[in-house]
Amino acid sequence: MSLTDSQTVVTVVAALAILAGLAGVVVPGLPALPLCWGGVLVWAIFGGAGVGGWAVFAAATFVAVSGAVIKYAWPGRNLKRTGVPTSTLLAGGVLGIVGFFVVPIVGLVLGFVGGVWAAERLRLGSHQLAWPSTVQALKAAGLSMLVEFLAGLVIAVLWATGLLLT
């Protein structure tokens, strides 16, 4: 294929969307799984892969939906088991967003940790009781990011395999 070939352009656009999706796991504001899924969708529609492209798209859709559900359900179940309430996570999320704008990128993490700790400190009444809850919330956030990254990676592998086989 030449660089002027429309299939090449579609393939490059799909690859860039998938890479942006994988980066979106750690970069705030980029919707990770929707970007990966969208890259495969663009490739399936315009890439000329035929039935194989649609099979890859169906598998990518299953992985994206499953990843999105697991991303919230698994860490949420762990937090419920350890007793961290949803309101604590909400406080962490709100302060994380505020922190992102006050101190770009680093402020997201600092705001989240500070918000979770402050909410738990108010709820439980002491630093010694608030810190373990904060650690559990951080573990849950990390698990959520790991699940999302792995789902995006599986989508990328499915797409690359489909690209080679179709």
Chimera marker file (.cmm) of the C-alpha trace (Angstrom):
<marker_set name="trace">
<marker id="1" x="0.000" y="0.000" z="0.000" r="1" g="1" b="0" radius="0.5"/>
<marker id="2" x="1.143" y="3.487" z="-0.738" r="1" g="1" b="0" radius="0.5"/>
<marker id="3" x="0.890" y="6.477" z="1.575" r="1" g="1" b="0" radius="0.5"/>
<marker id="4" x="-1.922" y="7.908" z="-0.536" r="1" g="1" b="0" radius="0.5"/>
<marker id="5" x="-3.964" y="4.771" z="-0.150" r="1" g="1" b="0" radius="0.5"/>
<marker id="6" x="-7.097" y="5.459" z="1.913" r="1" g="1" b="0" radius="0.5"/>
<marker id="7" x="-6.801" y="2.116" z="3.725" r="1" g="1" b="0" radius="0.5"/>
<marker id="8" x="-3.361" y="3.127" z="4.944" r="1" g="1" b="0" radius="0.5"/>
<marker id="9" x="-4.718" y="6.412" z="6.255" r="1" g="1" b="0" radius="0.5"/>
<marker id="10" x="-7.562" y="4.588" z="8.009" r="1" g="1" b="0" radius="0.5"/>
<marker id="11" x="-5.115" y="2.112" z="9.525" r="1" g="1" b="0" radius="0.5"/>
<marker id="12" x="-2.889" y="4.925" z="10.816" r="1" g="1" b="0" radius="0.5"/>
<marker id="13" x="-5.884" y="6.799" z="12.249" r="1" g="1" b="0" radius="0.5"/>
<marker id="14" x="-7.095" y="3.616" z="13.961" r="1" g="1" b="0" radius="0.5"/>
<marker id="15" x="-3.614" y="2.946" z="15.364" r="1" g="1" b="0" radius="0.5"/>
<marker id="16" x="-3.348" y="6.506" z="16.697" r="1" g="1" b="0" radius="0.5"/>
<marker id="17" x="-6.789" y="6.261" z="18.320" r="1" g="1" b="0" radius="0.5"/>
<marker id="18" x="-5.828" y="2.990" z="19.997" r="1" g="1" b="0" radius="0.5"/>
<marker id="19" x="-2.518" y="4.431" z="21.208" r="1" g="1" b="0" radius="0.5"/>
<marker id="20" x="-4.306" y="7.539" z="22.507" r="1" g="1" b="0" radius="0.5"/>
<marker id="21" x="-6.746" y="5.230" z="24.283" r="1" g="1" b="0" radius="0.5"/>
<marker id="22" x="-3.925" y="3.345" z="25.971" r="1" g="1" b="0" radius="0.5"/>
<marker id="23" x="-2.380" y="6.659" z="27.009" r="1" g="1" b="0" radius="0.5"/>
<marker id="24" x="-5.815" y="7.740" z="28.222" r="1" g="1" b="0" radius="0.5"/>
<marker id="25" x="-5.571" y="5.319" z="31.103" r="1" g="1" b="0" radius="0.5"/>
<marker id="26" x="-3.092" y="7.648" z="32.799" r="1" g="1" b="0" radius="0.5"/>
<marker id="27" x="-3.811" y="10.972" z="31.061" r="1" g="1" b="0" radius="0.5"/>
<marker id="28" x="-6.847" y="12.706" z="32.527" r="1" g="1" b="0" radius="0.5"/>
<marker id="29" x="-9.496" y="13.711" z="30.031" r="1" g="1" b="0" radius="0.5"/>
<marker id="30" x="-8.823" y="11.016" z="27.447" r="1" g="1" b="0" radius="0.5"/>
<marker id="31" x="-11.516" y="8.311" z="27.436" r="1" g="1" b="0" radius="0.5"/>
<marker id="32" x="-9.346" y="5.219" z="27.204" r="1" g="1" b="0" radius="0.5"/>
<marker id="33" x="-11.659" y="2.391" z="26.202" r="1" g="1" b="0" radius="0.5"/>
<marker id="34" x="-13.928" y="4.487" z="23.956" r="1" g="1" b="0" radius="0.5"/>
<marker id="35" x="-10.863" y="5.653" z="22.001" r="1" g="1" b="0" radius="0.5"/>
<marker id="36" x="-9.568" y="2.097" z="21.576" r="1" g="1" b="0" radius="0.5"/>
<marker id="37" x="-13.024" y="0.869" z="20.581" r="1" g="1" b="0" radius="0.5"/>
<marker id="38" x="-13.528" y="3.814" z="18.236" r="1" g="1" b="0" radius="0.5"/>
<marker id="39" x="-10.235" y="3.108" z="16.494" r="1" g="1" b="0" radius="0.5"/>
<marker id="40" x="-11.353" y="-0.441" z="15.768" r="1" g="1" b="0" radius="0.5"/>
<marker id="41" x="-14.764" y="0.834" z="14.613" r="1" g="1" b="0" radius="0.5"/>
<marker id="42" x="-13.176" y="3.268" z="12.140" r="1" g="1" b="0" radius="0.5"/>
<marker id="43" x="-10.941" y="0.484" z="10.849" r="1" g="1" b="0" radius="0.5"/>
<marker id="44" x="-13.881" y="-1.942" z="10.514" r="1" g="1" b="0" radius="0.5"/>
<marker id="45" x="-15.987" y="0.586" z="8.584" r="1" g="1" b="0" radius="0.5"/>
<marker id="46" x="-13.376" y="2.206" z="6.340" r="1" g="1" b="0" radius="0.5"/>
<marker id="47" x="-10.399" y="-0.177" z="6.413" r="1" g="1" b="0" radius="0.5"/>
<marker id="48" x="-11.704" y="-2.644" z="3.867" r="1" g="1" b="0" radius="0.5"/>
<marker id="49" x="-11.188" y="-5.647" z="6.134" r="1" g="1" b="0" radius="0.5"/>
<marker id="50" x="-14.590" y="-7.143" z="5.311" r="1" g="1" b="0" radius="0.5"/>
<marker id="51" x="-16.179" y="-9.752" z="7.552" r="1" g="1" b="0" radius="0.5"/>
<marker id="52" x="-12.933" y="-10.255" z="9.468" r="1" g="1" b="0" radius="0.5"/>
<marker id="53" x="-12.881" y="-6.580" z="10.423" r="1" g="1" b="0" radius="0.5"/>
<marker id="54" x="-16.415" y="-6.818" z="11.768" r="1" g="1" b="0" radius="0.5"/>
<marker id="55" x="-15.508" y="-9.942" z="13.743" r="1" g="1" b="0" radius="0.5"/>
<marker id="56" x="-12.603" y="-8.054" z="15.301" r="1" g="1" b="0" radius="0.5"/>
<marker id="57" x="-14.943" y="-5.140" z="16.025" r="1" g="1" b="0" radius="0.5"/>
<marker id="58" x="-17.450" y="-7.480" z="17.723" r="1" g="1" b="0" radius="0.5"/>
<marker id="59" x="-14.688" y="-8.952" z="19.897" r="1" g="1" b="0" radius="0.5"/>
<marker id="60" x="-13.376" y="-5.452" z="20.694" r="1" g="1" b="0" radius="0.5"/>
<marker id="61" x="-16.889" y="-4.358" z="21.665" r="1" g="1" b="0" radius="0.5"/>
<marker id="62" x="-17.201" y="-7.302" z="24.044" r="1" g="1" b="0" radius="0.5"/>
<marker id="63" x="-13.809" y="-6.523" z="25.609" r="1" g="1" b="0" radius="0.5"/>
<marker id="64" x="-14.575" y="-2.783" z="25.904" r="1" g="1" b="0" radius="0.5"/>
<marker id="65" x="-17.959" y="-3.335" z="27.557" r="1" g="1" b="0" radius="0.5"/>
<marker id="66" x="-16.603" y="-6.047" z="29.848" r="1" g="1" b="0" radius="0.5"/>
<marker id="67" x="-13.597" y="-3.909" z="30.757" r="1" g="1" b="0" radius="0.5"/>
<marker id="68" x="-15.800" y="-0.915" z="31.553" r="1" g="1" b="0" radius="0.5"/>
<marker id="69" x="-18.038" y="-2.996" z="33.827" r="1" g="1" b="0" radius="0.5"/>
<marker id="70" x="-15.151" y="-4.767" z="35.570" r="1" g="1" b="0" radius="0.5"/>
<marker id="71" x="-13.247" y="-1.469" z="35.947" r="1" g="1" b="0" radius="0.5"/>
<marker id="72" x="-15.947" y="-0.197" z="38.302" r="1" g="1" b="0" radius="0.5"/>
<marker id="73" x="-17.373" y="-3.392" z="39.791" r="1" g="1" b="0" radius="0.5"/>
<marker id="74" x="-14.218" y="-5.131" z="41.024" r="1" g="1" b="0" radius="0.5"/>
<marker id="75" x="-12.561" y="-2.175" z="42.830" r="1" g="1" b="0" radius="0.5"/>
<marker id="76" x="-15.960" y="-1.035" z="44.093" r="1" g="1" b="0" radius="0.5"/>
<marker id="77" x="-16.618" y="-4.440" z="45.626" r="1" g="1" b="0" radius="0.5"/>
<marker id="78" x="-13.220" y="-4.360" z="47.320" r="1" g="1" b="0" radius="0.5"/>
<marker id="79" x="-13.933" y="-0.901" z="48.736" r="1" g="1" b="0" radius="0.5"/>
<marker id="80" x="-17.361" y="-1.934" z="50.018" r="1" g="1" b="0" radius="0.5"/>
<marker id="81" x="-15.730" y="-4.919" z="51.714" r="1" g="1" b="0" radius="0.5"/>
<marker id="82" x="-13.206" y="-2.671" z="53.488" r="1" g="1" b="0" radius="0.5"/>
<marker id="83" x="-15.890" y="-0.143" z="54.470" r="1" g="1" b="0" radius="0.5"/>
<marker id="84" x="-14.864" y="2.864" z="52.376" r="1" g="1" b="0" radius="0.5"/>
<marker id="85" x="-18.088" y="4.693" z="51.429" r="1" g="1" b="0" radius="0.5"/>
<marker id="86" x="-18.896" y="6.060" z="47.986" r="1" g="1" b="0" radius="0.5"/>
<marker id="87" x="-19.039" y="9.591" z="49.395" r="1" g="1" b="0" radius="0.5"/>
<marker id="88" x="-15.343" y="9.326" z="50.253" r="1" g="1" b="0" radius="0.5"/>
<marker id="89" x="-14.496" y="8.425" z="46.663" r="1" g="1" b="0" radius="0.5"/>
<marker id="90" x="-16.679" y="11.251" z="45.417" r="1" g="1" b="0" radius="0.5"/>
<marker id="91" x="-14.784" y="13.714" z="47.628" r="1" g="1" b="0" radius="0.5"/>
<marker id="92" x="-11.495" y="12.340" z="46.310" r="1" g="1" b="0" radius="0.5"/>
<marker id="93" x="-12.691" y="12.624" z="42.718" r="1" g="1" b="0" radius="0.5"/>
<marker id="94" x="-13.905" y="16.198" z="43.113" r="1" g="1" b="0" radius="0.5"/>
<marker id="95" x="-10.700" y="17.339" z="44.803" r="1" g="1" b="0" radius="0.5"/>
<marker id="96" x="-8.690" y="15.407" z="42.224" r="1" g="1" b="0" radius="0.5"/>
<marker id="97" x="-10.355" y="17.362" z="39.415" r="1" g="1" b="0" radius="0.5"/>
<marker id="98" x="-9.811" y="20.643" z="41.254" r="1" g="1" b="0" radius="0.5"/>
<marker id="99" x="-6.197" y="19.664" z="41.920" r="1" g="1" b="0" radius="0.5"/>
<marker id="100" x="-5.665" y="18.880" z="38.240" r="1" g="1" b="0" radius="0.5"/>
<marker id="101" x="-6.447" y="22.485" z="37.333" r="1" g="1" b="0" radius="0.5"/>
<marker id="102" x="-4.525" y="23.992" z="40.252" r="1" g="1" b="0" radius="0.5"/>
<marker id="103" x="-1.377" y="21.896" z="39.758" r="1" g="1" b="0" radius="0.5"/>
<marker id="104" x="-1.603" y="20.261" z="36.303" r="1" g="1" b="0" radius="0.5"/>
<marker id="105" x="-1.364" y="16.443" z="36.200" r="1" g="1" b="0" radius="0.5"/>
<marker id="106" x="0.305" y="15.982" z="39.616" r="1" g="1" b="0" radius="0.5"/>
<marker id="107" x="-2.603" y="17.804" z="41.241" r="1" g="1" b="0" radius="0.5"/>
<marker id="108" x="-4.978" y="15.058" z="40.151" r="1" g="1" b="0" radius="0.5"/>
<marker id="109" x="-3.225" y="12.487" z="42.312" r="1" g="1" b="0" radius="0.5"/>
<marker id="110" x="-2.597" y="14.918" z="45.162" r="1" g="1" b="0" radius="0.5"/>
<marker id="111" x="-6.203" y="16.106" z="45.122" r="1" g="1" b="0" radius="0.5"/>
<marker id="112" x="-7.564" y="12.559" z="45.057" r="1" g="1" b="0" radius="0.5"/>
<marker id="113" x="-5.407" y="11.410" z="47.958" r="1" g="1" b="0" radius="0.5"/>
<marker id="114" x="-6.092" y="14.591" z="49.915" r="1" g="1" b="0" radius="0.5"/>
<marker id="115" x="-9.828" y="14.388" z="49.265" r="1" g="1" b="0" radius="0.5"/>
<marker id="116" x="-10.098" y="10.762" z="50.316" r="1" g="1" b="0" radius="0.5"/>
<marker id="117" x="-7.994" y="11.352" z="53.409" r="1" g="1" b="0" radius="0.5"/>
<marker id="118" x="-9.958" y="14.486" z="54.414" r="1" g="1" b="0" radius="0.5"/>
<marker id="119" x="-13.317" y="12.760" z="53.946" r="1" g="1" b="0" radius="0.5"/>
<marker id="120" x="-12.194" y="9.744" z="55.962" r="1" g="1" b="0" radius="0.5"/>
<marker id="121" x="-10.628" y="11.976" z="58.619" r="1" g="1" b="0" radius="0.5"/>
<marker id="122" x="-13.952" y="13.776" z="59.039" r="1" g="1" b="0" radius="0.5"/>
<marker id="123" x="-15.915" y="10.533" z="59.012" r="1" g="1" b="0" radius="0.5"/>
<marker id="124" x="-13.702" y="8.498" z="61.330" r="1" g="1" b="0" radius="0.5"/>
<marker id="125" x="-12.273" y="11.236" z="63.526" r="1" g="1" b="0" radius="0.5"/>
<marker id="126" x="-8.554" y="10.440" z="63.465" r="1" g="1" b="0" radius="0.5"/>
<marker id="127" x="-5.581" y="10.253" z="61.141" r="1" g="1" b="0" radius="0.5"/>
<marker id="128" x="-4.757" y="6.716" z="62.282" r="1" g="1" b="0" radius="0.5"/>
<marker id="129" x="-8.180" y="5.486" z="61.142" r="1" g="1" b="0" radius="0.5"/>
<marker id="130" x="-8.309" y="7.612" z="57.979" r="1" g="1" b="0" radius="0.5"/>
<marker id="131" x="-4.994" y="6.518" z="56.465" r="1" g="1" b="0" radius="0.5"/>
<marker id="132" x="-5.848" y="2.795" z="55.958" r="1" g="1" b="0" radius="0.5"/>
<marker id="133" x="-9.036" y="3.828" z="54.132" r="1" g="1" b="0" radius="0.5"/>
<marker id="134" x="-7.000" y="6.177" z="51.961" r="1" g="1" b="0" radius="0.5"/>
<marker id="135" x="-4.592" y="3.364" z="51.091" r="1" g="1" b="0" radius="0.5"/>
<marker id="136" x="-7.539" y="1.106" z="50.178" r="1" g="1" b="0" radius="0.5"/>
<marker id="137" x="-8.975" y="3.827" z="47.910" r="1" g="1" b="0" radius="0.5"/>
<marker id="138" x="-5.594" y="4.212" z="46.187" r="1" g="1" b="0" radius="0.5"/>
<marker id="139" x="-5.365" y="0.460" z="45.663" r="1" g="1" b="0" radius="0.5"/>
<marker id="140" x="-8.861" y="0.481" z="44.164" r="1" g="1" b="0" radius="0.5"/>
<marker id="141" x="-7.943" y="3.347" z="41.814" r="1" g="1" b="0" radius="0.5"/>
<marker id="142" x="-4.821" y="1.473" z="40.741" r="1" g="1" b="0" radius="0.5"/>
<marker id="143" x="-6.793" y="-1.722" z="40.146" r="1" g="1" b="0" radius="0.5"/>
<marker id="144" x="-9.322" y="0.216" z="38.078" r="1" g="1" b="0" radius="0.5"/>
<marker id="145" x="-6.531" y="1.679" z="35.940" r="1" g="1" b="0" radius="0.5"/>
<marker id="146" x="-4.930" y="-1.746" z="35.515" r="1" g="1" b="0" radius="0.5"/>
<marker id="147" x="-8.202" y="-3.317" z="34.374" r="1" g="1" b="0" radius="0.5"/>
<marker id="148" x="-8.801" y="-0.477" z="31.923" r="1" g="1" b="0" radius="0.5"/>
<marker id="149" x="-5.255" y="-0.696" z="30.535" r="1" g="1" b="0" radius="0.5"/>
<marker id="150" x="-5.451" y="-4.473" z="30.123" r="1" g="1" b="0" radius="0.5"/>
<marker id="151" x="-8.800" y="-4.188" z="28.326" r="1" g="1" b="0" radius="0.5"/>
<marker id="152" x="-7.317" y="-1.552" z="26.018" r="1" g="1" b="0" radius="0.5"/>
<marker id="153" x="-4.287" y="-3.745" z="25.419" r="1" g="1" b="0" radius="0.5"/>
<marker id="154" x="-6.495" y="-6.721" z="24.520" r="1" g="1" b="0" radius="0.5"/>
<marker id="155" x="-8.385" y="-4.492" z="22.065" r="1" g="1" b="0" radius="0.5"/>
<marker id="156" x="-5.064" y="-3.393" z="20.552" r="1" g="1" b="0" radius="0.5"/>
<marker id="157" x="-3.913" y="-7.011" z="20.181" r="1" g="1" b="0" radius="0.5"/>
<marker id="158" x="-7.245" y="-7.998" z="18.622" r="1" g="1" b="0" radius="0.5"/>
<marker id="159" x="-6.960" y="-5.130" z="16.145" r="1" g="1" b="0" radius="0.5"/>
<marker id="160" x="-3.313" y="-5.905" z="15.284" r="1" g="1" b="0" radius="0.5"/>
<marker id="161" x="-4.191" y="-9.567" z="14.771" r="1" g="1" b="0" radius="0.5"/>
<marker id="162" x="-7.122" y="-8.605" z="12.574" r="1" g="1" b="0" radius="0.5"/>
<marker id="163" x="-4.897" y="-6.219" z="10.647" r="1" g="1" b="0" radius="0.5"/>
<marker id="164" x="-2.418" y="-9.014" z="9.937" r="1" g="1" b="0" radius="0.5"/>
<marker id="165" x="-5.020" y="-11.648" z="9.085" r="1" g="1" b="0" radius="0.5"/>
<marker id="166" x="-7.391" y="-9.623" z="6.916" r="1" g="1" b="0" radius="0.5"/>
<link id1="1" id2="2" r="1" g="1" b="0" radius="0.2"/>
<link id1="2" id2="3" r="1" g="1" b="0" radius="0.2"/>
<link id1="3" id2="4" r="1" g="1" b="0" radius="0.2"/>
<link id1="4" id2="5" r="1" g="1" b="0" radius="0.2"/>
<link id1="5" id2="6" r="1" g="1" b="0" radius="0.2"/>
<link id1="6" id2="7" r="1" g="1" b="0" radius="0.2"/>
<link id1="7" id2="8" r="1" g="1" b="0" radius="0.2"/>
<link id1="8" id2="9" r="1" g="1" b="0" radius="0.2"/>
<link id1="9" id2="10" r="1" g="1" b="0" radius="0.2"/>
<link id1="10" id2="11" r="1" g="1" b="0" radius="0.2"/>
<link id1="11" id2="12" r="1" g="1" b="0" radius="0.2"/>
<link id1="12" id2="13" r="1" g="1" b="0" radius="0.2"/>
<link id1="13" id2="14" r="1" g="1" b="0" radius="0.2"/>
<link id1="14" id2="15" r="1" g="1" b="0" radius="0.2"/>
<link id1="15" id2="16" r="1" g="1" b="0" radius="0.2"/>
<link id1="16" id2="17" r="1" g="1" b="0" radius="0.2"/>
<link id1="17" id2="18" r="1" g="1" b="0" radius="0.2"/>
<link id1="18" id2="19" r="1" g="1" b="0" radius="0.2"/>
<link id1="19" id2="20" r="1" g="1" b="0" radius="0.2"/>
<link id1="20" id2="21" r="1" g="1" b="0" radius="0.2"/>
<link id1="21" id2="22" r="1" g="1" b="0" radius="0.2"/>
<link id1="22" id2="23" r="1" g="1" b="0" radius="0.2"/>
<link id1="23" id2="24" r="1" g="1" b="0" radius="0.2"/>
<link id1="24" id2="25" r="1" g="1" b="0" radius="0.2"/>
<link id1="25" id2="26" r="1" g="1" b="0" radius="0.2"/>
<link id1="26" id2="27" r="1" g="1" b="0" radius="0.2"/>
<link id1="27" id2="28" r="1" g="1" b="0" radius="0.2"/>
<link id1="28" id2="29" r="1" g="1" b="0" radius="0.2"/>
<link id1="29" id2="30" r="1" g="1" b="0" radius="0.2"/>
<link id1="30" id2="31" r="1" g="1" b="0" radius="0.2"/>
<link id1="31" id2="32" r="1" g="1" b="0" radius="0.2"/>
<link id1="32" id2="33" r="1" g="1" b="0" radius="0.2"/>
<link id1="33" id2="34" r="1" g="1" b="0" radius="0.2"/>
<link id1="34" id2="35" r="1" g="1" b="0" radius="0.2"/>
<link id1="35" id2="36" r="1" g="1" b="0" radius="0.2"/>
<link id1="36" id2="37" r="1" g="1" b="0" radius="0.2"/>
<link id1="37" id2="38" r="1" g="1" b="0" radius="0.2"/>
<link id1="38" id2="39" r="1" g="1" b="0" radius="0.2"/>
<link id1="39" id2="40" r="1" g="1" b="0" radius="0.2"/>
<link id1="40" id2="41" r="1" g="1" b="0" radius="0.2"/>
<link id1="41" id2="42" r="1" g="1" b="0" radius="0.2"/>
<link id1="42" id2="43" r="1" g="1" b="0" radius="0.2"/>
<link id1="43" id2="44" r="1" g="1" b="0" radius="0.2"/>
<link id1="44" id2="45" r="1" g="1" b="0" radius="0.2"/>
<link id1="45" id2="46" r="1" g="1" b="0" radius="0.2"/>
<link id1="46" id2="47" r="1" g="1" b="0" radius="0.2"/>
<link id1="47" id2="48" r="1" g="1" b="0" radius="0.2"/>
<link id1="48" id2="49" r="1" g="1" b="0" radius="0.2"/>
<link id1="49" id2="50" r="1" g="1" b="0" radius="0.2"/>
<link id1="50" id2="51" r="1" g="1" b="0" radius="0.2"/>
<link id1="51" id2="52" r="1" g="1" b="0" radius="0.2"/>
<link id1="52" id2="53" r="1" g="1" b="0" radius="0.2"/>
<link id1="53" id2="54" r="1" g="1" b="0" radius="0.2"/>
<link id1="54" id2="55" r="1" g="1" b="0" radius="0.2"/>
<link id1="55" id2="56" r="1" g="1" b="0" radius="0.2"/>
<link id1="56" id2="57" r="1" g="1" b="0" radius="0.2"/>
<link id1="57" id2="58" r="1" g="1" b="0" radius="0.2"/>
<link id1="58" id2="59" r="1" g="1" b="0" radius="0.2"/>
<link id1="59" id2="60" r="1" g="1" b="0" radius="0.2"/>
<link id1="60" id2="61" r="1" g="1" b="0" radius="0.2"/>
<link id1="61" id2="62" r="1" g="1" b="0" radius="0.2"/>
<link id1="62" id2="63" r="1" g="1" b="0" radius="0.2"/>
<link id1="63" id2="64" r="1" g="1" b="0" radius="0.2"/>
<link id1="64" id2="65" r="1" g="1" b="0" radius="0.2"/>
<link id1="65" id2="66" r="1" g="1" b="0" radius="0.2"/>
<link id1="66" id2="67" r="1" g="1" b="0" radius="0.2"/>
<link id1="67" id2="68" r="1" g="1" b="0" radius="0.2"/>
<link id1="68" id2="69" r="1" g="1" b="0" radius="0.2"/>
<link id1="69" id2="70" r="1" g="1" b="0" radius="0.2"/>
<link id1="70" id2="71" r="1" g="1" b="0" radius="0.2"/>
<link id1="71" id2="72" r="1" g="1" b="0" radius="0.2"/>
<link id1="72" id2="73" r="1" g="1" b="0" radius="0.2"/>
<link id1="73" id2="74" r="1" g="1" b="0" radius="0.2"/>
<link id1="74" id2="75" r="1" g="1" b="0" radius="0.2"/>
<link id1="75" id2="76" r="1" g="1" b="0" radius="0.2"/>
<link id1="76" id2="77" r="1" g="1" b="0" radius="0.2"/>
<link id1="77" id2="78" r="1" g="1" b="0" radius="0.2"/>
<link id1="78" id2="79" r="1" g="1" b="0" radius="0.2"/>
<link id1="79" id2="80" r="1" g="1" b="0" radius="0.2"/>
<link id1="80" id2="81" r="1" g="1" b="0" radius="0.2"/>
<link id1="81" id2="82" r="1" g="1" b="0" radius="0.2"/>
<link id1="82" id2="83" r="1" g="1" b="0" radius="0.2"/>
<link id1="83" id2="84" r="1" g="1" b="0" radius="0.2"/>
<link id1="84" id2="85" r="1" g="1" b="0" radius="0.2"/>
<link id1="85" id2="86" r="1" g="1" b="0" radius="0.2"/>
<link id1="86" id2="87" r="1" g="1" b="0" radius="0.2"/>
<link id1="87" id2="88" r="1" g="1" b="0" radius="0.2"/>
<link id1="88" id2="89" r="1" g="1" b="0" radius="0.2"/>
<link id1="89" id2="90" r="1" g="1" b="0" radius="0.2"/>
<link id1="90" id2="91" r="1" g="1" b="0" radius="0.2"/>
<link id1="91" id2="92" r="1" g="1" b="0" radius="0.2"/>
<link id1="92" id2="93" r="1" g="1" b="0" radius="0.2"/>
<link id1="93" id2="94" r="1" g="1" b="0" radius="0.2"/>
<link id1="94" id2="95" r="1" g="1" b="0" radius="0.2"/>
<link id1="95" id2="96" r="1" g="1" b="0" radius="0.2"/>
<link id1="96" id2="97" r="1" g="1" b="0" radius="0.2"/>
<link id1="97" id2="98" r="1" g="1" b="0" radius="0.2"/>
<link id1="98" id2="99" r="1" g="1" b="0" radius="0.2"/>
<link id1="99" id2="100" r="1" g="1" b="0" radius="0.2"/>
<link id1="100" id2="101" r="1" g="1" b="0" radius="0.2"/>
<link id1="101" id2="102" r="1" g="1" b="0" radius="0.2"/>
<link id1="102" id2="103" r="1" g="1" b="0" radius="0.2"/>
<link id1="103" id2="104" r="1" g="1" b="0" radius="0.2"/>
<link id1="104" id2="105" r="1" g="1" b="0" radius="0.2"/>
<link id1="105" id2="106" r="1" g="1" b="0" radius="0.2"/>
<link id1="106" id2="107" r="1" g="1" b="0" radius="0.2"/>
<link id1="107" id2="108" r="1" g="1" b="0" radius="0.2"/>
<link id1="108" id2="109" r="1" g="1" b="0" radius="0.2"/>
<link id1="109" id2="110" r="1" g="1" b="0" radius="0.2"/>
<link id1="110" id2="111" r="1" g="1" b="0" radius="0.2"/>
<link id1="111" id2="112" r="1" g="1" b="0" radius="0.2"/>
<link id1="112" id2="113" r="1" g="1" b="0" radius="0.2"/>
<link id1="113" id2="114" r="1" g="1" b="0" radius="0.2"/>
<link id1="114" id2="115" r="1" g="1" b="0" radius="0.2"/>
<link id1="115" id2="116" r="1" g="1" b="0" radius="0.2"/>
<link id1="116" id2="117" r="1" g="1" b="0" radius="0.2"/>
<link id1="117" id2="118" r="1" g="1" b="0" radius="0.2"/>
<link id1="118" id2="119" r="1" g="1" b="0" radius="0.2"/>
<link id1="119" id2="120" r="1" g="1" b="0" radius="0.2"/>
<link id1="120" id2="121" r="1" g="1" b="0" radius="0.2"/>
<link id1="121" id2="122" r="1" g="1" b="0" radius="0.2"/>
<link id1="122" id2="123" r="1" g="1" b="0" radius="0.2"/>
<link id1="123" id2="124" r="1" g="1" b="0" radius="0.2"/>
<link id1="124" id2="125" r="1" g="1" b="0" radius="0.2"/>
<link id1="125" id2="126" r="1" g="1" b="0" radius="0.2"/>
<link id1="126" id2="127" r="1" g="1" b="0" radius="0.2"/>
<link id1="127" id2="128" r="1" g="1" b="0" radius="0.2"/>
<link id1="128" id2="129" r="1" g="1" b="0" radius="0.2"/>
<link id1="129" id2="130" r="1" g="1" b="0" radius="0.2"/>
<link id1="130" id2="131" r="1" g="1" b="0" radius="0.2"/>
<link id1="131" id2="132" r="1" g="1" b="0" radius="0.2"/>
<link id1="132" id2="133" r="1" g="1" b="0" radius="0.2"/>
<link id1="133" id2="134" r="1" g="1" b="0" radius="0.2"/>
<link id1="134" id2="135" r="1" g="1" b="0" radius="0.2"/>
<link id1="135" id2="136" r="1" g="1" b="0" radius="0.2"/>
<link id1="136" id2="137" r="1" g="1" b="0" radius="0.2"/>
<link id1="137" id2="138" r="1" g="1" b="0" radius="0.2"/>
<link id1="138" id2="139" r="1" g="1" b="0" radius="0.2"/>
<link id1="139" id2="140" r="1" g="1" b="0" radius="0.2"/>
<link id1="140" id2="141" r="1" g="1" b="0" radius="0.2"/>
<link id1="141" id2="142" r="1" g="1" b="0" radius="0.2"/>
<link id1="142" id2="143" r="1" g="1" b="0" radius="0.2"/>
<link id1="143" id2="144" r="1" g="1" b="0" radius="0.2"/>
<link id1="144" id2="145" r="1" g="1" b="0" radius="0.2"/>
<link id1="145" id2="146" r="1" g="1" b="0" radius="0.2"/>
<link id1="146" id2="147" r="1" g="1" b="0" radius="0.2"/>
<link id1="147" id2="148" r="1" g="1" b="0" radius="0.2"/>
<link id1="148" id2="149" r="1" g="1" b="0" radius="0.2"/>
<link id1="149" id2="150" r="1" g="1" b="0" radius="0.2"/>
<link id1="150" id2="151" r="1" g="1" b="0" radius="0.2"/>
<link id1="151" id2="152" r="1" g="1" b="0" radius="0.2"/>
<link id1="152" id2="153" r="1" g="1" b="0" radius="0.2"/>
<link id1="153" id2="154" r="1" g="1" b="0" radius="0.2"/>
<link id1="154" id2="155" r="1" g="1" b="0" radius="0.2"/>
<link id1="155" id2="156" r="1" g="1" b="0" radius="0.2"/>
<link id1="156" id2="157" r="1" g="1" b="0" radius="0.2"/>
<link id1="157" id2="158" r="1" g="1" b="0" radius="0.2"/>
<link id1="158" id2="159" r="1" g="1" b="0" radius="0.2"/>
<link id1="159" id2="160" r="1" g="1" b="0" radius="0.2"/>
<link id1="160" id2="161" r="1" g="1" b="0" radius="0.2"/>
<link id1="161" id2="162" r="1" g="1" b="0" radius="0.2"/>
<link id1="162" id2="163" r="1" g="1" b="0" radius="0.2"/>
<link id1="163" id2="164" r="1" g="1" b="0" radius="0.2"/>
<link id1="164" id2="165" r="1" g="1" b="0" radius="0.2"/>
<link id1="165" id2="166" r="1" g="1" b="0" radius="0.2"/>
</marker_set>
